[in-house]
Amino acid sequence: MANKTVINNSSTEKGVLQSAELYNYIMDTSVYPREHQCLKELRAITSTHPRAVMGTAPDAGQFMALLLKTINAKKTIEIGVFTGYSLLLTALTIPDDGKITAIDMNRSSYEIGLPIIDKAGVKHKINFIESEALPVLDQLLKDPENKGTFDFAFVDADKDNYANYHERVLELLKPGGIAVYDNTLWAGTVAMDESSVPESKLGSRKASIEFNKYIAGDARVQISQVPLGDGITVCRRN
Ligand SMILES: C[S@@+](CC[C@H](N)C(=O)[O-])C[C@H]1O[C@@H](n2cnc3c(N)ncnc32)[C@H](O)[C@@H]1O
Protein backbone atom coordinates (compact mmCIF):
# COMPACT_ATOMS: atom_id res chain seq x y z
CA MET A 1 0.00 0.00 0.00
CA ALA A 2 1.52 3.34 -1.11
CA ASN A 3 0.75 5.17 2.09
CA LYS A 4 1.65 2.39 4.47
CA THR A 5 3.65 3.80 7.34
CA VAL A 6 5.39 1.87 10.04
CA ILE A 7 4.48 3.38 13.38
CA ASN A 8 7.18 3.83 15.94
CA ASN A 9 7.04 2.15 19.31
CA SER A 10 6.07 5.32 21.10
CA SER A 11 2.87 5.59 19.04
CA THR A 12 1.98 1.98 19.84
CA GLU A 13 2.59 2.52 23.53
CA LYS A 14 0.47 5.64 23.51
CA GLY A 15 -2.51 3.99 21.89
CA VAL A 16 -5.16 2.63 24.19
CA LEU A 17 -6.21 -0.02 21.68
CA GLN A 18 -4.79 -3.26 22.95
CA SER A 19 -3.92 -4.54 19.48
CA ALA A 20 -1.01 -3.01 17.59
CA GLU A 21 -2.38 -4.55 14.36
CA LEU A 22 -5.71 -2.78 14.75
CA TYR A 23 -4.01 0.49 15.63
CA ASN A 24 -1.76 0.16 12.55
CA TYR A 25 -4.80 -0.65 10.43
CA ILE A 26 -6.56 2.57 11.47
CA MET A 27 -3.43 4.65 11.00
CA ASP A 28 -2.56 3.17 7.60
CA THR A 29 -6.12 3.19 6.26
CA SER A 30 -7.61 6.43 7.54
CA VAL A 31 -5.03 8.64 9.20
CA TYR A 32 -1.62 8.66 7.47
CA PRO A 33 -2.96 8.79 3.89
CA ARG A 34 -4.76 12.05 4.75
CA GLU A 35 -2.12 13.60 7.01
CA HIS A 36 -0.70 16.86 5.64
CA GLN A 37 2.89 16.54 4.38
CA CYS A 38 4.10 19.21 6.83
CA LEU A 39 2.58 17.29 9.76
CA LYS A 40 4.49 14.20 8.59
CA GLU A 41 7.67 16.27 8.50
CA LEU A 42 7.00 17.64 11.96
CA ARG A 43 6.53 14.12 13.30
CA ALA A 44 9.75 13.03 11.62
CA ILE A 45 11.86 15.79 13.17
CA THR A 46 10.17 15.25 16.56
CA SER A 47 10.85 11.50 16.48
CA THR A 48 14.48 11.95 17.55
CA HIS A 49 13.52 14.13 20.52
CA PRO A 50 13.94 12.27 23.84
CA ARG A 51 10.34 13.20 24.73
CA ALA A 52 8.87 12.49 21.28
CA VAL A 53 6.04 10.54 22.89
CA MET A 54 4.56 13.87 24.03
CA GLY A 55 3.46 14.81 20.50
CA THR A 56 -0.27 14.55 19.94
CA ALA A 57 -1.21 11.23 18.33
CA PRO A 58 -2.14 11.69 14.64
CA ASP A 59 -5.43 9.79 15.01
CA ALA A 60 -6.55 12.08 17.83
CA GLY A 61 -5.30 15.04 15.78
CA GLN A 62 -7.37 13.98 12.78
CA PHE A 63 -10.48 13.89 14.96
CA MET A 64 -9.62 17.29 16.39
CA ALA A 65 -9.37 18.74 12.87
CA LEU A 66 -12.81 17.34 12.13
CA LEU A 67 -14.19 19.08 15.23
CA LEU A 68 -12.48 22.35 14.28
CA LYS A 69 -14.05 22.24 10.82
CA THR A 70 -17.44 21.17 12.12
CA ILE A 71 -17.77 24.23 14.33
CA ASN A 72 -15.95 26.55 11.87
CA ALA A 73 -13.45 27.42 14.58
CA LYS A 74 -11.59 30.65 14.01
CA LYS A 75 -10.34 31.76 17.42
CA THR A 76 -8.63 29.04 19.42
CA ILE A 77 -6.33 28.53 22.37
CA GLU A 78 -3.78 25.77 22.94
CA ILE A 79 -2.15 24.94 26.26
CA GLY A 80 0.92 22.73 25.74
CA VAL A 81 2.66 23.15 22.38
CA PHE A 82 5.87 21.05 22.56
CA THR A 83 7.23 20.88 18.96
CA GLY A 84 3.87 21.96 17.55
CA TYR A 85 2.06 18.97 16.03
CA SER A 86 -1.40 19.92 17.35
CA LEU A 87 -0.61 23.59 16.80
CA LEU A 88 0.30 23.09 13.14
CA LEU A 89 -2.72 20.85 12.67
CA THR A 90 -4.97 23.57 14.11
CA ALA A 91 -3.29 26.29 12.06
CA LEU A 92 -3.73 24.24 8.86
CA THR A 93 -7.41 23.69 9.66
CA ILE A 94 -8.74 27.10 10.69
CA PRO A 95 -9.30 29.86 8.10
CA ASP A 96 -6.54 32.17 6.92
CA ASP A 97 -7.69 34.97 9.25
CA GLY A 98 -8.04 32.58 12.20
CA LYS A 99 -5.97 33.09 15.36
CA ILE A 100 -4.43 30.66 17.83
CA THR A 101 -3.15 31.72 21.24
CA ALA A 102 -0.53 29.06 21.96
CA ILE A 103 1.00 28.78 25.42
CA ASP A 104 3.97 26.72 26.54
CA MET A 105 6.57 27.37 29.22
CA ASN A 106 9.28 26.05 26.91
CA ARG A 107 9.90 27.94 23.68
CA SER A 108 12.87 25.81 22.63
CA SER A 109 10.66 22.82 21.75
CA TYR A 110 8.34 25.06 19.75
CA GLU A 111 11.35 26.32 17.82
CA ILE A 112 12.09 22.78 16.63
CA GLY A 113 8.82 22.77 14.69
CA LEU A 114 8.77 26.44 13.77
CA PRO A 115 10.58 26.11 10.40
CA ILE A 116 7.94 23.61 9.28
CA ILE A 117 5.10 25.80 10.55
CA ASP A 118 6.67 28.64 8.57
CA LYS A 119 7.03 26.44 5.48
CA ALA A 120 3.36 25.47 5.77
CA GLY A 121 2.47 29.17 5.47
CA VAL A 122 0.42 29.35 8.67
CA LYS A 123 2.75 31.09 11.15
CA HIS A 124 0.75 34.32 10.89
CA LYS A 125 -2.19 32.62 12.65
CA ILE A 126 -0.14 31.87 15.77
CA ASN A 127 0.52 34.00 18.82
CA PHE A 128 3.00 31.92 20.82
CA ILE A 129 3.38 32.89 24.49
CA GLU A 130 6.25 31.39 26.46
CA SER A 131 4.91 31.12 30.00
CA GLU A 132 3.29 29.00 32.65
CA ALA A 133 -0.26 28.69 31.36
CA LEU A 134 -2.34 29.69 34.40
CA PRO A 135 -1.14 33.32 34.65
CA VAL A 136 -1.67 33.80 30.91
CA LEU A 137 -5.23 32.47 31.14
CA ASP A 138 -5.92 34.74 34.12
CA GLN A 139 -4.52 37.69 32.21
CA LEU A 140 -6.68 36.90 29.17
CA LEU A 141 -9.75 36.76 31.40
CA LYS A 142 -9.10 40.25 32.75
CA ASP A 143 -9.99 41.56 29.29
CA PRO A 144 -13.77 41.32 28.82
CA GLU A 145 -13.17 41.07 25.06
CA ASN A 146 -11.77 37.59 25.58
CA LYS A 147 -14.55 36.18 27.75
CA GLY A 148 -16.87 33.91 25.83
CA THR A 149 -15.14 34.56 22.51
CA PHE A 150 -13.03 31.46 21.83
CA ASP A 151 -14.41 28.75 19.55
CA PHE A 152 -12.03 26.00 20.56
CA ALA A 153 -9.44 25.05 23.18
CA PHE A 154 -6.91 22.23 23.22
CA VAL A 155 -5.39 21.36 26.58
CA ASP A 156 -2.30 19.14 26.54
CA ALA A 157 -0.02 20.21 29.39
CA ASP A 158 0.52 19.32 33.08
CA LYS A 159 -2.24 16.96 34.14
CA ASP A 160 -2.33 18.30 37.72
CA ASN A 161 -3.76 21.57 36.41
CA TYR A 162 -6.43 20.22 34.07
CA ALA A 163 -9.29 21.21 36.41
CA ASN A 164 -7.75 24.69 36.84
CA TYR A 165 -7.43 25.00 33.06
CA HIS A 166 -11.00 23.82 32.59
CA GLU A 167 -12.43 26.52 34.86
CA ARG A 168 -10.63 29.22 32.89
CA VAL A 169 -11.20 27.65 29.46
CA LEU A 170 -14.95 27.53 30.15
CA GLU A 171 -14.96 31.27 30.73
CA LEU A 172 -13.03 31.86 27.51
CA LEU A 173 -15.22 29.61 25.34
CA LYS A 174 -18.40 30.73 23.60
CA PRO A 175 -21.53 28.77 24.38
CA GLY A 176 -21.27 25.88 21.93
CA GLY A 177 -17.47 26.16 21.94
CA ILE A 178 -15.41 23.01 22.28
CA ALA A 179 -12.53 22.07 24.57
CA VAL A 180 -10.45 18.95 24.01
CA TYR A 181 -8.33 17.50 26.84
CA ASP A 182 -5.54 15.14 25.82
CA ASN A 183 -4.19 12.05 27.57
CA THR A 184 -7.26 11.46 29.72
CA LEU A 185 -6.67 7.69 29.63
CA TRP A 186 -2.96 8.11 30.46
CA ALA A 187 -1.75 5.08 28.50
CA GLY A 188 -4.61 3.03 29.92
CA THR A 189 -3.29 3.36 33.48
CA VAL A 190 -6.50 5.02 34.73
CA ALA A 191 -8.12 1.57 34.64
CA MET A 192 -5.15 -0.40 35.99
CA ASP A 193 -4.53 -1.50 39.52
CA GLU A 194 -2.18 1.04 41.09
CA SER A 195 0.34 -1.67 41.97
CA SER A 196 0.84 -2.55 38.29
CA VAL A 197 1.47 1.04 37.14
CA PRO A 198 5.09 2.17 36.64
CA GLU A 199 6.06 4.69 39.29
CA SER A 200 6.82 7.34 36.66
CA LYS A 201 3.16 7.28 35.60
CA LEU A 202 1.53 7.33 39.04
CA GLY A 203 1.33 11.10 39.55
CA SER A 204 -0.40 11.91 36.27
CA ARG A 205 -2.54 8.75 36.56
CA LYS A 206 -3.95 10.08 39.85
CA ALA A 207 -4.48 13.54 38.35
CA SER A 208 -6.19 12.03 35.28
CA ILE A 209 -8.52 9.89 37.39
CA GLU A 210 -9.50 12.94 39.45
CA PHE A 211 -10.00 15.10 36.37
CA ASN A 212 -12.10 12.42 34.63
CA LYS A 213 -14.44 12.26 37.65
CA TYR A 214 -14.60 16.02 37.90
CA ILE A 215 -15.46 16.56 34.24
CA ALA A 216 -18.00 13.72 34.25
CA GLY A 217 -19.85 15.60 37.00
CA ASP A 218 -19.72 19.02 35.33
CA ALA A 219 -23.23 19.95 34.21
CA ARG A 220 -21.93 23.03 32.37
CA VAL A 221 -20.58 20.86 29.56
CA GLN A 222 -21.61 17.97 27.37
CA ILE A 223 -18.76 15.45 27.15
CA SER A 224 -17.45 12.41 25.36
CA GLN A 225 -14.30 10.55 26.33
CA VAL A 226 -12.94 9.21 23.06
CA PRO A 227 -10.38 6.35 23.01
CA LEU A 228 -8.18 7.83 20.28
CA GLY A 229 -4.47 8.32 20.81
CA ASP A 230 -3.93 8.44 24.55
CA GLY A 231 -7.60 9.21 25.19
CA ILE A 232 -9.17 12.60 24.58
CA THR A 233 -12.11 14.13 26.37
CA VAL A 234 -14.23 16.40 24.21
CA CYS A 235 -16.38 18.97 26.04
CA ARG A 236 -18.97 21.29 24.52
CA ARG A 237 -19.80 24.33 26.61
CA ASN A 238 -23.58 24.49 27.10
C1 LIG B 1 2.35 16.73 25.90
S1 LIG B 1 3.28 18.14 25.50
C2 LIG B 1 2.29 18.97 24.31
C3 LIG B 1 2.26 18.26 23.00
C4 LIG B 1 1.71 19.06 21.85
N1 LIG B 1 0.31 19.32 21.99
C5 LIG B 1 2.00 18.37 20.52
O1 LIG B 1 1.09 18.07 19.77
O2 LIG B 1 3.19 18.10 20.25
C6 LIG B 1 3.11 19.11 26.95
C7 LIG B 1 3.70 20.49 26.88
O3 LIG B 1 3.16 21.23 27.97
C8 LIG B 1 4.13 22.12 28.45
N2 LIG B 1 3.77 22.44 29.84
C9 LIG B 1 3.79 21.60 30.91
N3 LIG B 1 3.37 22.25 32.00
C10 LIG B 1 3.07 23.51 31.62
C11 LIG B 1 2.58 24.65 32.29
N4 LIG B 1 2.31 24.62 33.61
N5 LIG B 1 2.39 25.79 31.60
C12 LIG B 1 2.67 25.82 30.26
N6 LIG B 1 3.14 24.78 29.56
C13 LIG B 1 3.33 23.63 30.23
C14 LIG B 1 5.45 21.39 28.29
O4 LIG B 1 6.52 22.31 28.18
C15 LIG B 1 5.22 20.57 27.02
O5 LIG B 1 5.78 21.20 25.89
The ligand as an SDF file (V2000), in Angstrom:
LIG
                    3D

 27 29  0  0  0  0  0  0  0  0999 V2000
    2.3470   16.7320   25.8990 C   0  0  0  0  0  0  0  0  0  0  0  0
    3.2770   18.1440   25.4970 S   0  0  0  0  0  0  0  0  0  0  0  0
    2.2880   18.9720   24.3090 C   0  0  0  0  0  0  0  0  0  0  0  0
    2.2560   18.2550   23.0030 C   0  0  0  0  0  0  0  0  0  0  0  0
    1.7060   19.0550   21.8490 C   0  0  0  0  0  0  0  0  0  0  0  0
    0.3100   19.3200   21.9940 N   0  0  0  0  0  0  0  0  0  0  0  0
    2.0040   18.3660   20.5210 C   0  0  0  0  0  0  0  0  0  0  0  0
    1.0880   18.0680   19.7650 O   0  0  0  0  0  0  0  0  0  0  0  0
    3.1860   18.1030   20.2500 O   0  0  0  0  0  0  0  0  0  0  0  0
    3.1140   19.1050   26.9480 C   0  0  0  0  0  0  0  0  0  0  0  0
    3.7010   20.4870   26.8760 C   0  0  0  0  0  0  0  0  0  0  0  0
    3.1640   21.2260   27.9730 O   0  0  0  0  0  0  0  0  0  0  0  0
    4.1350   22.1160   28.4460 C   0  0  0  0  0  0  0  0  0  0  0  0
    3.7720   22.4380   29.8360 N   0  0  0  0  0  0  0  0  0  0  0  0
    3.7920   21.6010   30.9100 C   0  0  0  0  0  0  0  0  0  0  0  0
    3.3730   22.2450   31.9990 N   0  0  0  0  0  0  0  0  0  0  0  0
    3.0690   23.5110   31.6160 C   0  0  0  0  0  0  0  0  0  0  0  0
    2.5780   24.6520   32.2910 C   0  0  0  0  0  0  0  0  0  0  0  0
    2.3150   24.6210   33.6130 N   0  0  0  0  0  0  0  0  0  0  0  0
    2.3890   25.7870   31.5990 N   0  0  0  0  0  0  0  0  0  0  0  0
    2.6660   25.8250   30.2550 C   0  0  0  0  0  0  0  0  0  0  0  0
    3.1410   24.7830   29.5610 N   0  0  0  0  0  0  0  0  0  0  0  0
    3.3260   23.6270   30.2280 C   0  0  0  0  0  0  0  0  0  0  0  0
    5.4540   21.3870   28.2870 C   0  0  0  0  0  0  0  0  0  0  0  0
    6.5230   22.3120   28.1770 O   0  0  0  0  0  0  0  0  0  0  0  0
    5.2180   20.5720   27.0180 C   0  0  0  0  0  0  0  0  0  0  0  0
    5.7770   21.2040   25.8890 O   0  0  0  0  0  0  0  0  0  0  0  0
  1  2  1  0
  2  3  1  0
  2 10  1  0
  3  4  1  0
  4  5  1  0
  5  6  1  0
  5  7  1  0
  7  8  2  0
  7  9  1  0
 10 11  1  0
 11 12  1  0
 11 26  1  0
 12 13  1  0
 13 14  1  0
 13 24  1  0
 14 15  1  0
 14 23  1  0
 15 16  2  0
 16 17  1  0
 17 18  1  0
 17 23  2  0
 18 19  1  0
 18 20  2  0
 20 21  1  0
 21 22  2  0
 22 23  1  0
 24 25  1  0
 24 26  1  0
 26 27  1  0
M  CHG  2   2   1   9  -1
M  END
$$$$
